Each structure stands twice: as structure tokens, then as C-alpha cells.
Amino acid sequence: MTKTIQKALIISAVVYIVIGLLLVIWPDQARQIIIYAIGAAALLYGGYRIVDFFSRKENLSGVQIGVALGIACIMLGLFLLFKANVVVALLAAVIGVAVIVDSVLRLQIALNLRLSGERGWIALIVTAFITLVFGILLLFNPFTAVRVATVIGGASLLADGVFTLWGALQSGGGGTGRTVTIR
């Protein structure tokens, strides 16, 4: 592995570890910061698109959507900045409905398998009930469910960062010719 690739892997691993720790230790605050950052980025991009449209000196032929896209991004940015809790609840509710529908469909498939004498229906019915409960939790208590999902996501990022860092440091040992494939 080249030093450049090793350095890039180490930097990305450290970033993953830091973000993962933040999501695990402070899930609510980290989620808010992420929503605010996306809102600020949308606001800045929208402003850039509007300024760019009006500052061009060359002839603009064809359909131009710079102003419309800029206004839409500004509105999205303002919504994310001022209604972050609504975004979290709405997103959790939409995901909750999707998970409930998927769980009910898998429940039906499990029952069909049972009636036809097929194997594997018990595992399918158990997972269908577990995801059904999670979907109901997302729908009726979105903040708790989103908090749990945020912690799980943070733990995943943390583990990915630790394994990537370990792999990058293991492969940098004095030109041994070893390569590490990180997935």
C-alpha cells in the first residue's frame, strides 16, 4: 500500500471514529448538528445559484433553472434550520410506515409458508414481529426510535473506523509487500 493511500485511510478512519463516537455519546445533539449542517449547506448553495445566475455576463440560451433551484434550496435550508425536530419526526414516521408495511407482508409470507408446509417460516415470522414492533415504535415514538437508530449507526461507524485504522496501520509495516483489502 502506498503512503498516500495509507494516509487517506488513516484520515478517513479517524473521521469515522470521531463521528461514530459523537453519534454514540450524544445522539440527539449530533443528529441536530447534521440536520443544521445540511440546512446551512442548502442555504449557501441556493444563495450561490441565485448570485451565479444574475452575475453571468454571457448570453443564457435555453431553459435556465438557477433562480428556481436557488429559491428551492434556500427554502429547504430554512426549513431544515428552523424545523429540525419536525424533520426528524416526519422522517421517522415515513420510515415507520414503510417498515410496518414490509413487516406485515413478511408476516403474510411466513403464514403462507407455514400453511404450505415449507421450512423457515418460524424465523421469518419472528423477524417480521421484531421489525413490526420497531416500525410501530418509529411511528408512535419517533424520537426514541431515531435515538436508538442513531446510536446503532454511530456504533457501526465507530467499528468501521477502528477496523480501517487497524488495517491501514498493519499494512504500513516497512515494505513487507502485504496488502490489505478493506471493504
ZAVEXVEX-749990 format. One record per residue (C-alpha): residue number from 0; residue in three letters; x, y, z. Coordinates in steps of 0.1 Angstrom, whole numbers. Layout:
+-----+-----+-------+-------+-------+
|   n | res |    xx |    yy |    zz |
+-----+-----+-------+-------+-------+
| NUM | ALA |     X |     Y |     Z |
...
+-----+-----+-------+-------+-------+
This chain:
+-----+-----+-------+-------+-------+
|   n | res |    xx |    yy |    zz |
+-----+-----+-------+-------+-------+
|   0 | MET |     0 |     0 |     0 |
|   1 | THR |    14 |    34 |    -9 |
|   2 | LYS |    19 |    60 |    18 |
|   3 | THR |    -7 |    83 |     1 |
|   4 | ILE |   -34 |    56 |     3 |
|   5 | GLN |   -24 |    46 |    38 |
|   6 | LYS |   -26 |    83 |    49 |
|   7 | ALA |   -60 |    87 |    33 |
|   8 | LEU |   -73 |    55 |    50 |
|   9 | ILE |   -60 |    67 |    84 |
|  10 | ILE |   -76 |   101 |    80 |
|  11 | SER |  -109 |    86 |    69 |
|  12 | ALA |  -108 |    61 |    98 |
|  13 | VAL |  -102 |    88 |   123 |
|  14 | VAL |  -131 |   109 |   109 |
|  15 | TYR |  -153 |    78 |   111 |
|  16 | ILE |  -142 |    71 |   147 |
|  17 | VAL |  -149 |   107 |   158 |
|  18 | ILE |  -183 |   109 |   141 |
|  19 | GLY |  -192 |    74 |   155 |
|  20 | LEU |  -182 |    85 |   190 |
|  21 | LEU |  -203 |   117 |   187 |
|  22 | LEU |  -233 |    97 |   175 |
|  23 | VAL |  -230 |    71 |   203 |
|  24 | ILE |  -223 |    96 |   231 |
|  25 | TRP |  -245 |   125 |   221 |
|  26 | PRO |  -270 |   111 |   195 |
|  27 | ASP |  -296 |   139 |   198 |
|  28 | GLN |  -271 |   167 |   196 |
|  29 | ALA |  -251 |   150 |   167 |
|  30 | ARG |  -283 |   144 |   147 |
|  31 | GLN |  -293 |   181 |   152 |
|  32 | ILE |  -259 |   193 |   141 |
|  33 | ILE |  -261 |   171 |   110 |
|  34 | ILE |  -295 |   185 |   101 |
|  35 | TYR |  -283 |   220 |   107 |
|  36 | ALA |  -252 |   214 |    86 |
|  37 | ILE |  -273 |   201 |    57 |
|  38 | GLY |  -297 |   231 |    61 |
|  39 | ALA |  -268 |   256 |    61 |
|  40 | ALA |  -253 |   239 |    30 |
|  41 | ALA |  -286 |   240 |    12 |
|  42 | LEU |  -290 |   277 |    21 |
|  43 | LEU |  -255 |   285 |     9 |
|  44 | TYR |  -259 |   266 |   -23 |
|  45 | GLY |  -292 |   282 |   -30 |
|  46 | GLY |  -277 |   317 |   -25 |
|  47 | TYR |  -248 |   307 |   -48 |
|  48 | ARG |  -272 |   296 |   -75 |
|  49 | ILE |  -291 |   328 |   -74 |
|  50 | VAL |  -260 |   350 |   -74 |
|  51 | ASP |  -244 |   330 |  -101 |
|  52 | PHE |  -275 |   333 |  -123 |
|  53 | PHE |  -276 |   371 |  -121 |
|  54 | SER |  -238 |   377 |  -123 |
|  55 | ARG |  -233 |   359 |  -156 |
|  56 | LYS |  -224 |   382 |  -184 |
|  57 | GLU |  -227 |   357 |  -213 |
|  58 | ASN |  -259 |   351 |  -232 |
|  59 | LEU |  -280 |   325 |  -215 |
|  60 | SER |  -298 |   305 |  -241 |
|  61 | GLY |  -322 |   276 |  -234 |
|  62 | VAL |  -340 |   270 |  -202 |
|  63 | GLN |  -322 |   281 |  -170 |
|  64 | ILE |  -333 |   270 |  -136 |
|  65 | GLY |  -307 |   287 |  -115 |
|  66 | VAL |  -331 |   310 |   -97 |
|  67 | ALA |  -358 |   284 |   -92 |
|  68 | LEU |  -332 |   259 |   -79 |
|  69 | GLY |  -317 |   286 |   -57 |
|  70 | ILE |  -350 |   295 |   -42 |
|  71 | ALA |  -359 |   259 |   -36 |
|  72 | CYS |  -326 |   252 |   -19 |
|  73 | ILE |  -330 |   283 |     3 |
|  74 | MET |  -365 |   273 |    13 |
|  75 | LEU |  -352 |   237 |    21 |
|  76 | GLY |  -323 |   252 |    41 |
|  77 | LEU |  -345 |   275 |    61 |
|  78 | PHE |  -369 |   246 |    68 |
|  79 | LEU |  -341 |   223 |    80 |
|  80 | LEU |  -326 |   251 |   101 |
|  81 | PHE |  -359 |   262 |   118 |
|  82 | LYS |  -378 |   229 |   119 |
|  83 | ALA |  -351 |   202 |   126 |
|  84 | ASN |  -374 |   184 |   151 |
|  85 | VAL |  -402 |   182 |   126 |
|  86 | VAL |  -378 |   167 |   100 |
|  87 | VAL |  -367 |   140 |   125 |
|  88 | ALA |  -403 |   131 |   134 |
|  89 | LEU |  -415 |   132 |    98 |
|  90 | LEU |  -387 |   111 |    85 |
|  91 | ALA |  -391 |    86 |   114 |
|  92 | ALA |  -429 |    84 |   107 |
|  93 | VAL |  -424 |    77 |    70 |
|  94 | ILE |  -398 |    51 |    77 |
|  95 | GLY |  -420 |    36 |   104 |
|  96 | VAL |  -449 |    32 |    79 |
|  97 | ALA |  -426 |    15 |    54 |
|  98 | VAL |  -412 |    -9 |    80 |
|  99 | ILE |  -447 |   -17 |    92 |
| 100 | VAL |  -459 |   -25 |    56 |
| 101 | ASP |  -428 |   -46 |    50 |
| 102 | SER |  -433 |   -65 |    83 |
| 103 | VAL |  -470 |   -72 |    75 |
| 104 | LEU |  -460 |   -85 |    41 |
| 105 | ARG |  -433 |  -108 |    56 |
| 106 | LEU |  -458 |  -120 |    82 |
| 107 | GLN |  -482 |  -130 |    54 |
| 108 | ILE |  -454 |  -148 |    35 |
| 109 | ALA |  -444 |  -166 |    67 |
| 110 | LEU |  -480 |  -177 |    73 |
| 111 | ASN |  -483 |  -189 |    36 |
| 112 | LEU |  -451 |  -209 |    41 |
| 113 | ARG |  -465 |  -225 |    73 |
| 114 | LEU |  -497 |  -234 |    55 |
| 115 | SER |  -479 |  -250 |    26 |
| 116 | GLY |  -456 |  -270 |    49 |
| 117 | GLU |  -424 |  -252 |    40 |
| 118 | ARG |  -395 |  -247 |    63 |
| 119 | GLY |  -381 |  -214 |    75 |
| 120 | TRP |  -414 |  -198 |    84 |
| 121 | ILE |  -406 |  -195 |   121 |
| 122 | ALA |  -375 |  -174 |   115 |
| 123 | LEU |  -394 |  -152 |    91 |
| 124 | ILE |  -424 |  -147 |   115 |
| 125 | VAL |  -400 |  -139 |   144 |
| 126 | THR |  -382 |  -113 |   123 |
| 127 | ALA |  -415 |   -99 |   110 |
| 128 | PHE |  -427 |   -93 |   145 |
| 129 | ILE |  -395 |   -78 |   157 |
| 130 | THR |  -394 |   -53 |   127 |
| 131 | LEU |  -432 |   -47 |   132 |
| 132 | VAL |  -425 |   -36 |   168 |
| 133 | PHE |  -397 |   -13 |   156 |
| 134 | GLY |  -419 |     2 |   129 |
| 135 | ILE |  -447 |     9 |   154 |
| 136 | LEU |  -421 |    25 |   177 |
| 137 | LEU |  -409 |    47 |   148 |
| 138 | LEU |  -444 |    57 |   140 |
| 139 | PHE |  -457 |    64 |   176 |
| 140 | ASN |  -425 |    73 |   194 |
| 141 | PRO |  -402 |    86 |   167 |
| 142 | PHE |  -376 |   103 |   189 |
| 143 | THR |  -368 |    73 |   210 |
| 144 | ALA |  -366 |    51 |   179 |
| 145 | VAL |  -345 |    76 |   160 |
| 146 | ARG |  -322 |    79 |   190 |
| 147 | VAL |  -316 |    41 |   191 |
| 148 | ALA |  -310 |    41 |   153 |
| 149 | THR |  -286 |    70 |   156 |
| 150 | VAL |  -266 |    51 |   183 |
| 151 | ILE |  -265 |    19 |   162 |
| 152 | GLY |  -253 |    40 |   132 |
| 153 | GLY |  -227 |    56 |   153 |
| 154 | ALA |  -215 |    22 |   166 |
| 155 | SER |  -213 |    10 |   131 |
| 156 | LEU |  -192 |    40 |   120 |
| 157 | LEU |  -170 |    36 |   151 |
| 158 | ALA |  -164 |    -1 |   143 |
| 159 | ASP |  -157 |     6 |   106 |
| 160 | GLY |  -132 |    33 |   116 |
| 161 | VAL |  -114 |    11 |   141 |
| 162 | PHE |  -111 |   -18 |   116 |
| 163 | THR |  -100 |     5 |    88 |
| 164 | LEU |   -74 |    22 |   111 |
| 165 | TRP |   -61 |   -12 |   123 |
| 166 | GLY |   -59 |   -25 |    87 |
| 167 | ALA |   -41 |     7 |    75 |
| 168 | LEU |   -16 |     5 |   103 |
| 169 | GLN |   -10 |   -32 |    98 |
| 170 | SER |    -2 |   -28 |    61 |
| 171 | GLY |    23 |     0 |    66 |
| 172 | GLY |    49 |   -22 |    82 |
| 173 | GLY |    83 |   -14 |    65 |
| 174 | GLY |    77 |   -25 |    29 |
| 175 | THR |    67 |   -61 |    36 |
| 176 | GLY |    47 |   -61 |     4 |
| 177 | ARG |    15 |   -70 |    23 |
| 178 | THR |   -18 |   -55 |    10 |
| 179 | VAL |   -49 |   -52 |    29 |
| 180 | THR |   -83 |   -51 |    13 |
| 181 | ILE |  -108 |   -30 |    33 |
| 182 | ARG |  -144 |   -33 |    24 |
+-----+-----+-------+-------+-------+
